[in-house]
Amino acid sequence: MTQVTDYVTTPELAARLGVSRATLGRAAKKGTLPLPVRLSPGGPLLWPIAEVEAFLKRTRNTTNAPISPAKPD
């Protein structure tokens, strides 16, 4: 059974990666991050943390970073 602890919210993931929430959305749309999911209708978008961590582990060894840092506001 899936547990909520297996997921992080968009603000949590953005803070962990040091990027903006908009950057996460763009990265997911481009396919450079796994897509977030909703566990219930109308619920928040949640990112499967194991998939995100595995993806980042695979891609951080490349010369092109999958996500660029957030620009200061």
TALINRA-V896928 format. One record per backbone hydrogen bond with DSSP energy under -0.5 kcal/mol. CO is the residue of the C=O (numbers start at 1). NH is the residue of the N-H. Records with the same first field share a line. If there is no record, write none. Layout:
CO: NH, NH
This chain:
3: 6
4: 7
6: 49, 50
8: 47
9: 13
10: 14
11: 15
12: 16
13: 17
14: 18, 19
18: 70
20: 24
21: 25
22: 26
23: 27
24: 28
25: 29
26: 30
27: 31, 32, 33
28: 31
37: 46
40: 43
45: 10
46: 37, 48
47: 8, 49
48: 52
49: 53
50: 54
51: 55
52: 56
53: 57
54: 58
55: 59
56: 60
59: 62
63: 65
